[in-house]
Amino acid sequence: MTQARIGIDVGGTNTDAVVMRAGEVAACAKVPTTADVTSGIVAALEEVLRLVDGPVAAVMIGTTQFTNAVVERSGLEPVAVVRLGAPATESLPPLVDWPESLARSILSEAWILPGGHEFDGRELTPLSEPDLRRAARAIRSAGSRSVAVSAVFSPIDPSSELRAAAILSEELPGADISLSHLVGGRLGLLERENATVLNAALLRLGRETIERFERSATEAGIDAPLYLTQNDGTLMSAGYAARHPVTTFASGPANSIRGAAYLSGIQDGFVVDVGGTTTDVGALVHGFPRQAALGVEVGGVRTNFRMPDLYSIGLGGGSVVDFDPPRVGPRSVGYRITEEALSFGGKTLTATDVAVALGRARVGDVWPAVQVERGDLESALRTIDLTLEAAVDRMRTRAGAAPVVAVGGGSFLVPDDLPGAAEVIRPPHASVANAVGAAIAQVSGEVDRIVSLDGVTREQAMQRCRQEAVARAEQAGAAAGSAAIVDQEEVPLAYLPSNAIRVRMKAVGDVPL
């Protein structure tokens, strides 16, 4: 029997699970998300495993737990920050652009020391071992157990960070040390440093969370590797995720976009993912989420993560409908929809109830007698349609109609004749597209480099970047020999004092089965 892959996605309202076998959805389940997240995952696993038999090759989970920890300021460890780039980088101290409350809860020590490199690999300032050892002793005295190290242009030459990590490990046995060239991976120093500090603050929570996920799978009788989804729609092994928890940020919308592409067969177009509380609109480019051009803020912190380019609105199946003044959302009953919505016997008029009353959807148990004028219901439905139309228009980068794939538990809210859409596609299993996206995902690795072409040919430089991207994909858990380049970008840099180009490259490989 063909081995199965189980995909799980944890949303704000529901936790979805699917079993994929031979490329098809063999079973699916949708259960309410729980406050501790883990018990909801266990319930979803048990539900789908009751529906199918046979061996399981791998379990893929997309979770919001680490994003929530940053937003809610909970479960974060104090972090000592070491920046290698003095004196050139002393004008802007670490965490300078962070919300004060978050910086105060995380930052324990901050040191700016000599080190780092120029864009072409030349040493910026020599690394000072005595300064590093003095900083390590101060960090030890302060009781910090988590350290974030970032150096100028470390994605080009990581030797400063690696040597600093070795010295800090000698002085701080057992400490967690996050290195920016492994976490952020891209060039901007402040954004990369921010990402590294967040990663360091989340390491303990990451280990504990992933241990719970692995225990949940074991309790469900599954003996298979565990993977977590990243924010670009790809996977990483559980061990890699425990060391890099920040890369799970925004993985849910990426899962939905990948799942929508897989279920519909559409490689280029738009995806409208309607949940219980919000709707996320994203663009599909060659079957993957279009990436945001600018840095993305998480909990008020500017980062350089490879996030999907999304537009989110406060409209979902549980959105509360008001008539004075006329409004749909952003207030929502969320995961309580089966208790509070009129269609389920509750007392709150929601977007789902409007769709049911006007024949756009058939969900829930009953439609009780309620004094709502048909004209008011039609007005609310027009508001929903106009809101969705405006959201899709906002994501356009060129004129012309394009296909729109409607997914998510509230996808029935999307009208069949959405203006500007070449067609509205509702694929099978659309309500669990996010879990499908997790189940079918591959493992990726990415590099972002400024490469000097003095002394090497362009092809030699590009080949080195390809090899590094493939190596990073394999480090993240891709099967050896399966990774290939799926996206690359090359930008000449005329303002630098040599023949230089900036290269971004992504490799994607298969999960070992």
C-alpha positions in Angstrom: 0.0 0.0 0.0 1.2 3.5 -0.9 2.6 5.4 2.1 0.5 8.4 3.3 1.5 11.9 4.1 -0.4 13.7 6.8 -0.8 17.5 6.6 -2.0 19.6 9.5 -2.5 23.4 9.6 -3.4 25.3 12.8 -5.6 28.3 12.2 -7.2 30.8 14.5 -10.6 29.1 14.3 -9.9 25.5 13.1 -7.2 23.0 13.0 -7.3 21.1 9.7 -5.8 17.7 8.9 -5.6 15.7 5.7 -4.2 12.3 4.7 -2.7 12.3 1.2 -2.1 9.0 -0.5 -0.9 8.7 -4.1 -1.4 12.4 -4.6 -5.1 12.3 -3.6 -6.9 13.4 -0.4 -7.8 10.1 1.3 -9.3 11.7 4.4 -9.8 15.1 6.0 -10.9 16.5 9.3 -11.6 20.0 10.8 -11.6 20.5 14.6 -11.7 23.6 16.7 -8.3 25.1 17.5 -7.5 24.8 21.2 -5.8 27.3 23.5 -2.8 25.0 23.9 -2.7 24.2 20.1 -1.3 20.7 20.8 -4.6 19.1 22.0 -6.3 20.4 18.8 -3.6 18.8 16.7 -4.0 15.5 18.6 -7.8 15.6 18.0 -7.3 16.3 14.3 -4.8 13.4 14.0 -7.1 11.0 15.7 -10.0 12.0 13.5 -8.3 11.4 10.2 -6.6 8.2 11.4 -10.0 6.8 12.2 -10.9 7.2 8.5 -7.9 5.5 6.9 -5.5 2.6 7.4 -2.0 2.0 6.2 1.6 3.2 6.8 2.4 6.9 7.3 5.6 8.3 5.7 5.7 11.8 7.2 3.7 14.3 9.2 3.8 18.0 8.1 2.5 20.7 10.5 1.9 24.4 10.0 1.5 26.3 13.2 0.9 29.9 14.4 2.3 29.2 17.9 5.6 31.0 17.4 4.0 34.0 15.8 1.4 34.2 18.6 4.2 34.1 21.2 5.8 37.3 19.7 2.5 39.1 19.2 1.3 38.2 22.8 4.8 38.7 24.4 4.6 35.2 26.0 7.0 32.3 26.3 10.0 34.5 25.2 13.5 34.1 26.6 15.8 37.0 27.5 18.5 37.4 24.8 22.0 38.8 24.8 22.8 40.5 21.5 26.3 40.5 20.0 26.8 42.6 16.9 30.1 42.3 15.0 30.7 45.5 13.0 32.3 48.2 15.3 32.9 51.0 14.8 30.9 51.3 11.5 27.6 50.1 13.0 27.6 51.9 16.3 25.2 54.7 15.3 22.1 52.4 15.5 22.1 50.1 18.5 20.4 46.6 18.5 16.6 46.6 18.7 16.5 50.4 18.0 13.3 50.1 16.0 11.5 47.6 18.2 8.3 48.3 20.2 9.5 49.3 23.6 7.5 46.7 25.5 8.9 43.9 23.4 12.5 45.1 23.6 12.2 45.5 27.3 11.0 41.9 27.8 13.7 40.4 25.6 16.9 42.3 25.7 19.3 41.4 28.5 22.7 42.6 27.1 23.8 44.3 23.9 27.4 44.4 22.7 28.8 46.0 19.5 32.3 44.6 18.8 34.8 44.5 16.0 34.3 42.0 13.2 32.4 41.5 10.0 33.2 41.8 6.3 32.8 43.9 3.3 30.4 42.9 0.5 33.3 41.2 -1.4 34.5 39.2 1.5 37.3 41.5 2.7 37.6 41.8 6.5 35.8 44.9 7.8 37.7 45.0 11.2 39.6 42.1 12.8 37.6 40.0 15.3 38.7 40.8 18.8 38.8 37.6 20.9 39.5 39.4 24.2 36.5 41.7 23.7 34.3 38.6 22.9 35.5 36.8 26.0 34.8 39.9 28.2 31.3 40.2 26.7 30.7 36.4 27.4 31.7 36.8 31.0 29.3 39.7 31.4 26.5 37.7 29.7 27.2 34.8 32.1 27.1 37.1 35.1 23.7 38.5 33.9 22.4 34.9 33.7 21.5 35.0 30.0 21.3 31.5 28.3 20.4 32.7 24.8 22.7 34.7 22.6 22.0 36.3 19.1 25.1 36.9 17.0 25.0 39.1 13.8 27.9 40.3 11.7 28.1 42.7 8.8 27.7 40.8 5.5 27.8 37.4 7.3 25.7 35.8 4.5 28.7 36.4 2.2 31.4 35.4 4.7 30.1 33.8 8.0 33.6 33.3 9.5 33.2 36.1 12.0 30.0 34.6 13.3 31.3 31.1 13.4 34.5 32.1 15.3 32.4 34.2 17.7 30.1 31.3 18.3 33.1 29.0 19.1 34.4 31.5 21.7 31.0 32.1 23.2 30.4 28.4 23.5 33.7 28.0 25.4 32.7 30.8 27.9 29.0 29.9 28.0 28.7 26.1 28.0 25.2 24.9 27.1 24.0 28.4 25.9 21.7 28.7 22.9 23.6 30.7 20.2 21.7 31.9 17.1 23.8 33.0 14.1 22.2 35.5 11.7 23.6 33.9 8.5 21.7 30.8 9.4 18.5 32.5 10.5 17.8 35.5 8.5 20.0 34.6 5.6 19.6 37.9 3.7 21.8 40.9 3.6 20.2 43.8 5.5 22.0 44.0 8.9 19.2 45.4 11.1 16.4 43.2 9.7 18.7 40.1 9.8 19.7 41.0 13.4 16.0 41.4 14.4 15.2 38.0 13.0 18.1 36.4 14.8 17.1 38.0 18.2 13.5 36.7 17.7 14.8 33.3 16.9 17.0 33.3 20.0 14.0 34.3 22.1 11.9 31.5 20.8 14.4 28.6 21.0 13.3 27.1 24.3 9.6 27.4 23.2 10.5 25.9 19.9 12.1 22.8 21.4 9.2 22.3 23.9 6.6 22.8 21.2 8.2 20.4 18.7 8.7 17.8 21.4 4.9 18.0 22.1 4.2 17.7 18.4 6.4 14.6 18.2 4.8 13.2 21.4 1.3 13.8 19.9 2.2 11.9 16.8 3.6 9.0 18.9 0.5 8.9 21.0 -1.6 8.7 17.8 0.4 5.6 16.8 2.5 7.3 14.1 6.1 6.4 13.7 7.2 8.8 11.0 9.4 11.9 10.5 7.9 15.2 11.5 8.3 18.4 9.4 7.1 22.0 9.9 6.1 24.3 7.2 8.0 27.5 6.5 6.7 30.9 5.4 7.5 30.4 1.7 5.3 27.3 1.3 8.0 24.7 1.9 9.1 22.4 4.7 11.9 21.9 7.2 12.7 18.9 9.4 11.6 19.1 13.0 15.2 19.3 14.2 15.9 22.2 11.8 12.7 23.9 12.9 13.7 23.6 16.6 16.8 25.6 15.8 15.0 28.1 13.5 11.5 28.6 14.8 11.1 32.1 13.3 10.9 30.6 9.8 7.4 29.3 10.6 6.0 32.8 10.7 3.1 33.3 8.2 3.3 29.6 7.2 -0.5 29.2 7.3 -1.3 31.5 4.4 1.6 30.0 2.4 0.1 26.6 3.0 -3.3 27.7 1.7 -1.8 29.2 -1.5 0.2 26.0 -2.2 -2.8 23.8 -1.5 -5.0 25.9 -3.7 -2.5 25.6 -6.6 -2.3 21.8 -6.1 -6.1 21.2 -5.8 -7.0 23.5 -8.7 -4.1 22.9 -11.1 -3.8 26.7 -11.4 -0.2 27.9 -11.4 -0.7 31.7 -11.9 -3.6 33.7 -10.5 -5.1 34.7 -7.2 -6.1 32.8 -4.1 -8.8 34.0 -1.8 -8.6 32.1 1.5 -11.7 32.8 3.7 -11.4 31.6 7.3 -13.6 32.2 10.3 -12.3 35.6 11.1 -10.1 36.9 8.3 -9.6 36.5 4.5 -6.1 36.4 3.1 -5.6 37.2 -0.6 -2.4 36.1 -2.2 -1.0 35.8 -5.7 0.2 32.5 -7.3 3.4 32.6 -9.4 4.5 29.3 -10.9 2.5 27.5 -8.2 4.2 29.2 -5.3 3.1 32.3 -3.2 4.4 35.6 -4.6 7.0 36.9 -2.2 6.6 40.3 -0.5 9.1 42.9 -2.0 9.6 44.7 1.3 10.5 43.5 4.8 7.6 42.1 6.9 6.8 43.2 10.4 6.1 40.5 13.0 4.7 41.8 16.3 6.0 45.3 15.4 9.5 44.1 14.5 10.9 44.7 11.0 12.4 41.5 9.5 13.7 40.3 6.2 11.9 37.0 6.1 10.7 35.5 2.8 7.1 36.1 3.5 4.2 35.7 1.1 2.8 38.9 -0.4 -0.6 39.0 1.3 -3.5 41.3 1.8 -5.6 40.4 4.9 -9.0 41.8 5.7 -11.3 41.3 8.7 -13.9 39.3 6.8 -14.7 35.6 7.4 -17.5 33.2 7.9 -17.9 34.2 11.5 -17.9 38.0 10.9 -20.6 39.8 12.8 -23.2 41.7 10.6 -24.4 45.1 11.9 -26.9 47.4 10.2 -26.5 50.6 12.3 -24.2 51.5 10.7 -24.1 48.8 7.9 -21.0 46.7 8.5 -19.7 43.1 8.1 -16.7 42.4 10.4 -14.0 42.9 11.5 -15.7 41.7 14.8 -16.1 37.9 14.6 -17.5 35.0 16.6 -14.4 33.0 15.5 -14.3 29.4 16.7 -17.6 29.9 18.5 -19.5 30.0 15.2 -21.2 26.7 15.8 -22.6 28.1 19.1 -23.4 31.7 18.2 -24.3 31.9 14.5 -28.0 31.8 13.6 -27.5 28.9 11.2 -26.4 26.8 14.1 -29.2 27.9 16.5 -27.3 30.8 18.1 -28.3 34.5 18.4 -25.7 36.4 16.4 -26.1 37.3 12.7 -22.9 36.4 10.9 -21.7 36.5 7.3 -22.4 32.8 7.1 -26.0 33.4 8.0 -26.4 36.0 5.3 -25.0 33.5 2.7 -27.3 30.8 3.9 -30.4 33.0 3.9 -29.8 34.1 0.3 -28.9 30.7 -1.0 -25.2 31.1 -1.5 -24.4 28.4 1.0 -25.9 25.4 2.8 -24.2 25.0 6.1 -25.4 24.7 9.7 -28.4 23.0 11.3 -31.3 25.4 11.2 -32.4 28.8 10.0 -34.6 30.1 12.8 -37.3 32.7 12.4 -35.6 36.0 12.7 -36.7 39.5 11.9 -34.2 40.6 9.3 -35.4 42.3 6.1 -34.4 40.7 2.9 -33.2 44.1 1.6 -30.8 44.3 4.6 -29.5 40.8 3.9 -28.9 41.7 0.3 -27.1 44.9 1.3 -24.8 42.9 3.6 -24.1 40.4 0.8 -23.2 43.3 -1.5 -20.8 44.6 1.1 -19.1 41.2 1.3 -18.8 41.0 -2.5 -17.4 44.6 -2.8 -14.9 43.9 0.0 -13.6 40.8 -1.7 -13.4 42.5 -5.1 -11.4 45.3 -3.7 -9.0 42.9 -1.9 -8.3 41.0 -5.1 -7.8 44.3 -7.1 -5.3 45.5 -4.5 -3.1 42.5 -5.2 -3.0 43.0 -9.0 0.3 43.9 -10.6 -1.0 44.0 -14.2 -4.2 44.6 -16.1 -6.4 41.8 -17.3 -8.6 39.1 -15.8 -7.0 36.2 -14.0 -8.4 33.0 -12.4 -9.3 33.2 -8.7 -9.2 30.1 -6.5 -11.5 30.2 -3.5 -10.5 28.1 -0.6 -11.0 28.0 3.2 -13.9 27.1 5.4 -15.7 30.3 4.4 -15.0 30.2 0.7 -18.7 30.0 -0.1 -18.7 33.8 0.6 -16.8 34.4 -2.7 -19.3 35.0 -5.5 -19.2 33.0 -8.7 -19.1 36.2 -10.8 -16.4 38.1 -9.0 -15.5 41.2 -11.1 -12.0 41.0 -12.6 -11.8 37.3 -12.3 -11.5 35.2 -15.4 -13.2 32.5 -13.4 -13.8 31.5 -9.8 -12.6 28.0 -9.1 -13.8 26.0 -6.1 -11.6 22.9 -6.1 -12.5 19.7 -4.2 -11.5 19.8 -0.5 -11.2 23.6 -0.7 -12.1 23.9 3.0 -8.8 22.1 4.0 -6.5 23.5 1.3 -4.2 24.8 4.0 -3.6 21.2 5.3 -3.2 20.0 1.7 -0.5 22.6 1.2 1.3 21.3 4.2 1.0 17.7 3.1 2.3 18.2 -0.5 5.1 20.7 0.4 8.8 20.2 -0.5 11.9 21.2 1.4 13.7 24.4 0.4 17.0 26.3 0.8 17.8 29.9 -0.2 20.8 32.1 -0.6 21.1 35.9 -0.9 24.6 37.0 -2.0 26.5 39.9 -3.4 29.1 38.4 -5.7 32.2 40.1 -7.1 32.9 39.1 -10.7 36.6 40.2 -10.4 38.6 37.1 -11.1 35.7 34.7 -11.7 33.2 34.3 -14.5 29.5 34.9 -14.1 28.8 31.3 -14.6 31.3 30.2 -12.0 29.7 32.6 -9.5 26.2 31.4 -10.3 27.2 27.8 -10.0 28.6 28.4 -6.5 25.3 30.0 -5.4 23.4 27.0 -6.9 25.5 24.6 -5.0 25.0 26.5 -1.7 21.2 26.7 -2.2 21.0 23.0 -2.8 23.2 22.3 0.3 20.9 24.5 2.4 17.9 22.5 1.2 19.5 19.3 2.1 20.5 20.7 5.6 16.8 21.6 6.0 15.8 18.0 5.4 15.6 17.4 1.6 16.5 14.0 0.2 20.1 13.9 -1.1 20.2 14.5 -4.8 16.6 15.7 -5.1 17.0 19.4 -4.8 16.9 21.7 -7.8 16.8 25.4 -8.4 13.2 26.7 -8.8 13.8 30.5 -8.6 16.7 32.8 -9.1 17.2 36.6 -9.4 20.2 38.4 -10.5 20.6 42.2 -10.1 23.7 44.2 -11.3 25.0 46.6 -8.7 26.5 49.6 -10.6 27.1 51.6 -7.4 29.7 49.3 -5.9 33.4 49.8 -6.7 33.8 46.5 -8.6 31.9 44.4 -11.1 29.3 43.0 -8.6 25.9 41.4 -8.8 23.3 40.4 -6.2 22.1 36.9 -6.5 19.0 35.3 -4.8 18.5 31.7 -5.4 16.0 29.1 -4.1 16.4 25.3 -4.3 13.5 22.9 -3.6 13.9 19.1 -2.9 11.7 16.2 -2.0 10.9 14.8 1.5 12.8 11.5 2.0 10.3 8.6 1.9 
